Amino acid sequence: MDISNRNEEQYLTFALGKGRLANKALELFEKIGITCEEMKDKSSRKLIFVNESLKIRFFLAKGPDVPTYVEYGAADIGIVGRDTILEENRNVYEVLDLGFGKCRMCVCGAPSAGELLQHHERIRVASKYPNIAKDYFYNKKHQTVDIIKLNGSVELGPLVELSDVIVDIVETGSTLRENGLEVLEEVCPLSARMIVNPVSMQMETERIKSLVNRLRAEIVNAV
């Protein structure tokens, strides 16, 4: 069923994580014919952008808020990094790996800290992602740790002896190397994902499935 030209349909509302993810998502949407000219106006102070002909609305939100908007139905669909999905642990369906924003969640530290991970000692772990860190150490490694939540440059943790290791996103690893740190263990691969509100999935099943299938085909063709 085509997503467009259905006046009797409700709007489908998308919450996009601000920044690169939103820009890449909009590029992908354009390739399957979903456009929103309003969003291209960088001077606009609007918060919600609408394509009336397609019955679609977009709004930008901080990454950690996207799963919240989707869980509570303020948005039907969200585009956000898998790190945020795992950390927020909201009641949403993850339906599609969008294939961009690829990186890794890793345990990092000084080379000497690798031994602490092997012997299951009680260590201190600094992270912006305390839930991901806790799940990894407690449920996968079965290692007791003290987790310290940081909001800024977590690489500082080991350098000032606040923590033994950190759990953080690694793209190129250049910041780690410049500070004498390295990847010690990989927690999981990350990329941008599409999430859907469970009620929206029931109410708009065909419409959302059609969208997902078209996006998946575009992603496969681009590889």
Disulfide bonds with the S-S distance in Angstrom:
none
